[in-house]
Amino acid sequence: MNAEGKKWLEAKLAAIEALESYAPEKTIASVAKDYGLSPAAIVKLNFNENMYIPRGKIAALLREVAEECDLRLYPQEEEEQLREAIAKYLRLQPEYVAVGNSSDEVMDRVTRLFLGKGDVALTFTPTFSVFRYCVQYNGAEYAAVPLQKDFRLDVEGLRAAFTSKTKLLYLCSPNNPTGNQFASAEIEALIEDFPGLVMIDEAYGEFAEYSVVPLVERYENLVVLRTFSKAFGLAGLRLGYAVANPALARAVNKIPAPYAINVASLTMGRKLLENVGMVQAAVAALKAERGKLISKLNEIRGVEAFDSQANFVLFNTRRSCDAVYVDLLKKGVIIKKLGKLLDYPNCLRATVGLPEMNVKLLNALKESLGEMHEERGSV
């Protein structure tokens, strides 16, 4: 490589190195090593995975996939079969559906397709950080309007940020990390007023009170992201999709790489939709446990837990969240440390785990905050 080429490559690598990305977090193995714990005794509540889907049933379905799929062959009809199954689940036509490797990948695809240099992507804060990374990697400008103190949308603040350059509006609802779902009338008003594409992230939609999916038949500028990672318990296989009017869905499906989604994920997604009753039962059980967990968290002195329409709970502690986070790690409980969110200085987020997992979380929190008596049994 000549000097000019070397200089160009070094500059590109430095620019890439400076970009933010989704940072790895504590794992069961790393916590076991760091604190001398048995991996079997560690509770993982930091990534909003759904432990209510029975592992045995998932494993049985995966064995069926292994028997049915010839992994020597590229995917054939599997993607169309999955689109048809999703459409039936959502009561739409298949042409409204575009599938991808997780809703995060579809989000990245939408930003690449619809944002260019000089364009502005607008959202609120705090929200899911991956959207910001997607925008920045694409060379566009990222703008965010703070939520109100009670985590509601600042609709007028968002409207005031609309310009001829704002081409993409991202609304995560239910929102990660706050857990609340925004008022449908406010979301619809923003869709009507926004001068570009509106992308609504419903990764946690199955845990919420309503979905905006039906609006795609009315609004040509609306894309709704959904995933199999949360309610369907398929985080390890990476499968998601977008729902939009047929012209927009076709555009989202335009990707340069052929056969972008593997045949095992495609087939497993279809099989879970064919067993959607199992998923619905798991969601119902999780939502019931979520209410109990919020109540128990709010009984601990020094904890303020917020209502949630997702499969996690956000809470603020009177003690430093850094100290609480480390205390919990030492006790074999992994949660998400968030820090200051709006007016709340010590925010943490915990997945709604199985009852015995939540009991361990509560006991660890009580000990960290000076309440030594233990919870026993189910939350």
C-alpha positions as CSV (number, residue, x, y, z in Angstrom):
1,M,0.0,0.0,0.0
2,N,1.4,3.4,-0.9
3,A,1.6,6.3,1.5
4,E,-1.6,7.9,0.4
5,G,-3.5,4.7,0.7
6,K,-2.0,4.0,4.2
7,K,-3.1,7.5,5.3
8,W,-6.6,6.9,4.1
9,L,-6.9,3.5,5.8
10,E,-5.5,4.9,9.1
11,A,-8.0,7.7,9.0
12,K,-10.9,5.4,8.3
13,L,-9.9,3.0,11.1
14,A,-9.6,5.9,13.6
15,A,-13.1,7.1,12.6
16,I,-14.6,3.7,13.0
17,E,-12.8,3.2,16.3
18,A,-14.4,6.4,17.6
19,L,-18.0,5.2,16.8
20,E,-20.1,4.0,19.6
21,S,-21.4,0.4,19.6
22,Y,-23.4,-1.9,21.9
23,A,-21.0,-2.8,24.6
24,P,-20.7,-6.3,26.0
25,E,-21.9,-6.7,29.6
26,K,-21.5,-9.1,32.5
27,T,-22.2,-12.8,31.7
28,I,-22.8,-15.7,34.0
29,A,-19.3,-17.0,33.3
30,S,-17.6,-13.7,33.9
31,V,-19.5,-13.0,37.2
32,A,-18.7,-16.6,38.4
33,K,-15.0,-16.0,37.7
34,D,-14.9,-12.5,39.2
35,Y,-16.6,-13.3,42.4
36,G,-15.9,-17.0,42.9
37,L,-19.5,-18.1,42.5
38,S,-21.0,-21.2,41.1
39,P,-22.6,-20.5,37.6
40,A,-25.6,-22.5,38.6
41,A,-26.3,-20.0,41.5
42,I,-26.2,-16.9,39.4
43,V,-29.4,-15.2,38.2
44,K,-29.2,-13.3,34.9
45,L,-31.6,-10.4,34.8
46,N,-29.9,-7.8,32.6
47,F,-30.9,-8.5,29.0
48,N,-34.7,-8.8,29.2
49,E,-34.8,-12.5,28.1
50,N,-38.0,-14.4,28.5
51,M,-37.5,-17.3,30.9
52,Y,-41.2,-18.1,30.9
53,I,-41.0,-19.9,27.6
54,P,-40.3,-23.6,28.7
55,R,-36.8,-24.5,27.7
56,G,-37.8,-28.1,27.1
57,K,-40.5,-27.2,24.6
58,I,-38.2,-24.8,22.8
59,A,-35.6,-27.7,22.6
60,A,-38.3,-30.1,21.2
61,L,-39.2,-27.6,18.5
62,L,-35.6,-27.1,17.6
63,R,-35.2,-30.9,17.2
64,E,-38.1,-30.8,14.8
65,V,-36.4,-28.1,12.9
66,A,-33.2,-30.1,12.7
67,E,-35.1,-33.1,11.3
68,E,-37.1,-31.0,8.7
69,C,-34.3,-28.7,7.4
70,D,-31.5,-29.8,5.2
71,L,-28.8,-27.4,6.3
72,R,-26.8,-28.1,3.2
73,L,-29.3,-26.1,1.2
74,Y,-29.9,-22.4,1.0
75,P,-33.3,-21.2,2.3
76,Q,-36.0,-21.7,-0.2
77,E,-39.7,-21.2,0.7
78,E,-39.0,-20.8,4.5
79,E,-39.0,-17.0,4.4
80,E,-42.3,-16.8,2.6
81,Q,-43.8,-19.3,5.0
82,L,-42.7,-17.3,7.9
83,R,-44.1,-14.1,6.4
84,E,-47.4,-15.9,6.0
85,A,-47.4,-17.1,9.6
86,I,-46.6,-13.6,10.9
87,A,-49.3,-12.1,8.8
88,K,-51.9,-14.6,10.1
89,Y,-50.7,-13.8,13.7
90,L,-51.1,-10.0,13.1
91,R,-54.3,-10.4,10.9
92,L,-52.7,-8.7,7.9
93,Q,-51.6,-9.8,4.5
94,P,-48.1,-11.2,4.0
95,E,-47.1,-8.3,1.8
96,Y,-47.1,-6.1,4.9
97,V,-44.2,-8.1,6.4
98,A,-40.4,-7.9,6.0
99,V,-38.2,-10.2,8.0
100,G,-34.6,-9.8,9.3
101,N,-31.9,-11.0,11.6
102,S,-33.5,-9.4,14.7
103,S,-35.4,-6.2,14.9
104,D,-32.1,-4.4,15.6
105,E,-30.9,-5.5,12.1
106,V,-34.1,-4.4,10.5
107,M,-33.7,-1.0,12.3
108,D,-30.2,-0.7,10.9
109,R,-31.5,-1.6,7.5
110,V,-34.2,1.1,7.7
111,T,-31.7,3.8,8.7
112,R,-29.4,2.8,5.9
113,L,-32.2,2.9,3.3
114,F,-33.9,6.1,4.4
115,L,-31.1,8.3,5.9
116,G,-28.3,10.1,4.1
117,K,-25.6,12.5,5.1
118,G,-27.2,15.8,6.2
119,D,-30.4,14.1,7.3
120,V,-31.6,14.2,10.9
121,A,-33.0,11.3,12.8
122,L,-35.2,12.4,15.8
123,T,-36.2,10.5,18.9
124,F,-36.5,11.1,22.6
125,T,-34.3,10.4,25.6
126,P,-33.8,8.1,27.4
127,T,-34.5,5.3,24.9
128,F,-32.9,2.3,23.3
129,S,-29.3,3.2,22.5
130,V,-28.9,1.0,19.3
131,F,-30.9,3.5,17.3
132,R,-28.3,6.2,18.0
133,Y,-25.5,3.9,16.9
134,C,-27.3,3.0,13.6
135,V,-27.8,6.7,12.8
136,Q,-24.2,7.6,13.6
137,Y,-22.8,4.7,11.6
138,N,-24.8,6.0,8.7
139,G,-23.3,9.5,8.9
140,A,-26.6,11.2,9.7
141,E,-27.3,13.5,12.6
142,Y,-29.0,12.3,15.8
143,A,-31.3,14.5,17.8
144,A,-33.3,13.7,20.9
145,V,-35.9,15.5,23.0
146,P,-36.1,14.6,26.7
147,L,-39.2,12.8,28.0
148,Q,-41.3,14.5,30.6
149,K,-40.5,13.9,34.3
150,D,-43.2,11.1,34.4
151,F,-41.7,9.5,31.3
152,R,-44.5,10.7,29.0
153,L,-43.8,12.0,25.6
154,D,-43.1,15.7,25.1
155,V,-45.2,15.9,22.0
156,E,-44.8,19.6,21.5
157,G,-41.1,19.4,22.1
158,L,-40.8,16.7,19.4
159,R,-43.0,18.8,17.0
160,A,-40.8,21.8,17.5
161,A,-37.8,19.7,16.4
162,F,-39.4,18.8,13.0
163,T,-37.6,20.5,10.1
164,S,-37.1,19.8,6.4
165,K,-34.0,17.7,7.4
166,T,-35.7,15.4,9.9
167,K,-36.3,12.3,7.8
168,L,-36.8,9.6,10.4
169,L,-38.6,9.6,13.8
170,Y,-38.0,6.7,16.1
171,L,-40.4,5.9,19.0
172,C,-39.7,2.9,21.2
173,S,-43.1,2.0,22.8
174,P,-43.1,0.3,25.3
175,N,-39.9,2.2,25.8
176,N,-36.6,0.7,26.9
177,P,-35.4,1.5,29.6
178,T,-38.4,3.2,31.2
179,G,-40.9,0.4,30.5
180,N,-43.9,2.6,29.7
181,Q,-46.1,2.6,26.6
182,F,-47.1,6.0,25.2
183,A,-50.6,7.2,24.6
184,S,-51.9,5.9,21.2
185,A,-53.5,9.3,20.4
186,E,-50.1,11.0,20.8
187,I,-48.3,8.5,18.7
188,E,-50.9,8.8,15.9
189,A,-50.7,12.6,16.0
190,L,-46.9,12.4,15.6
191,I,-47.3,10.0,12.6
192,E,-49.7,12.4,10.9
193,D,-47.5,15.5,11.5
194,F,-44.0,14.1,10.9
195,P,-42.5,15.1,7.5
196,G,-40.7,11.8,7.0
197,L,-40.7,8.1,8.0
198,V,-41.9,7.1,11.5
199,M,-40.3,3.9,13.0
200,I,-42.0,2.5,16.1
201,D,-40.1,-0.2,18.0
202,E,-42.5,-2.7,19.5
203,A,-39.9,-5.2,20.7
204,Y,-42.0,-5.5,23.9
205,G,-45.4,-5.2,22.2
206,E,-46.8,-8.5,23.4
207,F,-46.4,-7.4,27.0
208,A,-48.3,-4.2,26.5
209,E,-51.9,-3.0,26.4
210,Y,-52.1,-2.3,22.7
211,S,-50.2,-2.4,19.4
212,V,-49.9,0.2,16.7
213,V,-49.6,-2.5,14.0
214,P,-53.1,-1.9,12.7
215,L,-52.1,1.7,11.8
216,V,-49.9,0.4,9.0
217,E,-53.0,0.0,6.8
218,R,-53.7,3.7,7.3
219,Y,-50.3,5.5,7.2
220,E,-47.9,5.1,4.3
221,N,-45.0,6.5,6.4
222,L,-45.1,4.0,9.3
223,V,-42.8,1.1,10.0
224,V,-43.3,-1.1,13.1
225,L,-40.5,-3.2,14.4
226,R,-41.2,-6.5,16.1
227,T,-39.0,-9.3,17.4
228,F,-39.0,-13.0,18.3
229,S,-36.4,-12.4,21.1
230,K,-38.7,-11.2,23.9
231,A,-42.2,-12.7,24.1
232,F,-41.3,-15.7,21.9
233,G,-38.1,-16.5,23.9
234,L,-35.9,-16.8,20.8
235,A,-33.1,-14.4,21.6
236,G,-30.4,-16.9,20.7
237,L,-31.5,-17.3,17.1
238,R,-31.8,-13.6,16.2
239,L,-35.1,-13.2,14.3
240,G,-37.2,-10.1,13.9
241,Y,-39.4,-8.3,11.4
242,A,-41.0,-5.1,10.2
243,V,-44.6,-4.3,9.5
244,A,-45.5,-1.6,7.0
245,N,-47.7,-0.9,4.0
246,P,-46.8,-3.1,1.0
247,A,-44.7,-0.5,-0.9
248,L,-42.7,0.3,2.2
249,A,-42.3,-3.4,3.2
250,R,-40.9,-4.2,-0.3
251,A,-38.4,-1.4,0.2
252,V,-37.3,-2.7,3.6
253,N,-36.9,-6.1,2.0
254,K,-34.4,-4.7,-0.5
255,I,-31.1,-5.9,0.8
256,P,-28.0,-6.7,-1.2
257,A,-27.0,-10.0,0.5
258,P,-28.9,-13.0,-0.7
259,Y,-30.4,-15.5,1.8
260,A,-29.7,-13.1,4.7
261,I,-31.7,-15.1,7.3
262,N,-30.7,-18.7,8.1
263,V,-33.2,-21.5,7.5
264,A,-33.2,-22.7,11.2
265,S,-34.3,-19.3,12.4
266,L,-36.9,-19.0,9.7
267,T,-38.4,-22.4,10.5
268,M,-38.2,-22.0,14.2
269,G,-40.1,-18.7,14.0
270,R,-42.9,-20.4,12.0
271,K,-43.1,-23.2,14.5
272,L,-43.4,-20.9,17.4
273,L,-46.2,-19.1,15.7
274,E,-47.9,-22.4,15.1
275,N,-47.6,-22.9,18.9
276,V,-48.6,-19.4,19.8
277,G,-50.8,-20.6,22.7
278,M,-47.6,-21.6,24.6
279,V,-46.2,-18.1,24.0
280,Q,-49.4,-16.4,25.1
281,A,-49.5,-18.5,28.3
282,A,-45.9,-17.5,29.0
283,V,-46.6,-13.8,28.5
284,A,-49.7,-14.0,30.8
285,A,-47.6,-15.6,33.5
286,L,-44.8,-13.0,33.2
287,K,-47.2,-10.1,33.3
288,A,-48.8,-11.5,36.5
289,E,-45.3,-11.8,38.1
290,R,-44.4,-8.4,36.8
291,G,-47.1,-6.8,38.9
292,K,-46.0,-8.7,42.0
293,L,-42.4,-7.7,41.5
294,I,-43.2,-4.0,41.1
295,S,-45.2,-4.1,44.4
296,K,-42.4,-6.0,46.3
297,L,-39.7,-3.6,45.0
298,N,-41.7,-0.6,46.2
299,E,-42.0,-2.2,49.7
300,I,-38.2,-1.9,50.0
301,R,-37.1,1.3,51.7
302,G,-35.0,3.3,49.4
303,V,-36.4,1.8,46.2
304,E,-38.8,3.4,43.7
305,A,-40.0,1.0,41.0
306,F,-42.0,2.3,38.0
307,D,-44.9,0.7,36.3
308,S,-44.0,-1.3,33.2
309,Q,-45.6,-2.5,30.0
310,A,-42.5,-4.6,29.1
311,N,-40.8,-7.7,30.5
312,F,-38.5,-5.6,32.8
313,V,-38.9,-3.1,35.6
314,L,-37.0,0.1,36.0
315,F,-36.2,1.3,39.5
316,N,-34.3,4.0,41.3
317,T,-32.4,3.5,44.6
318,R,-31.5,6.0,47.4
319,R,-28.0,4.4,47.5
320,S,-25.5,4.8,44.6
321,C,-26.5,2.6,41.8
322,D,-22.8,1.7,41.3
323,A,-22.7,0.3,44.8
324,V,-26.0,-1.5,44.5
325,Y,-25.0,-3.0,41.2
326,V,-21.7,-4.4,42.6
327,D,-23.4,-5.7,45.7
328,L,-25.8,-7.6,43.6
329,L,-23.1,-9.1,41.4
330,K,-21.3,-10.3,44.6
331,K,-24.6,-12.0,45.5
332,G,-25.0,-13.6,42.1
333,V,-27.6,-11.3,40.6
334,I,-26.9,-9.6,37.3
335,I,-29.0,-6.6,36.4
336,K,-28.6,-3.5,34.1
337,K,-27.0,-0.4,35.6
338,L,-28.3,2.8,33.9
339,G,-27.3,5.6,36.2
340,K,-29.0,9.0,35.9
341,L,-32.2,9.1,33.9
342,L,-34.0,12.5,33.8
343,D,-34.4,13.5,37.5
344,Y,-33.6,10.0,38.9
345,P,-29.9,9.6,39.7
346,N,-29.5,5.9,40.5
347,C,-31.5,3.9,38.0
348,L,-31.2,0.1,37.5
349,R,-33.3,-2.2,35.3
350,A,-34.2,-5.8,36.0
351,T,-35.8,-8.4,33.8
352,V,-38.9,-10.0,35.2
353,G,-37.5,-13.4,36.0
354,L,-39.1,-16.6,37.2
355,P,-40.5,-16.3,40.8
356,E,-37.4,-17.8,42.4
357,M,-35.1,-15.5,40.4
358,N,-37.1,-12.5,41.5
359,V,-36.9,-13.6,45.2
360,K,-33.1,-13.7,44.9
361,L,-33.1,-10.2,43.4
362,L,-35.4,-8.9,46.2
363,N,-33.3,-10.4,49.0
364,A,-30.0,-9.1,47.4
365,L,-31.5,-5.6,47.1
366,K,-32.8,-5.6,50.7
367,E,-29.4,-6.6,52.0
368,S,-27.7,-3.9,49.9
369,L,-30.1,-1.3,51.2
370,G,-29.9,-2.4,54.8
371,E,-33.0,-4.6,55.1
372,M,-31.7,-8.0,56.2
373,H,-34.9,-10.1,56.5
374,E,-35.4,-12.5,53.5
375,E,-38.2,-13.1,51.1
376,R,-39.1,-16.7,50.8
377,G,-41.0,-18.6,48.1
378,S,-42.8,-16.9,45.2
379,V,-43.0,-13.2,44.7
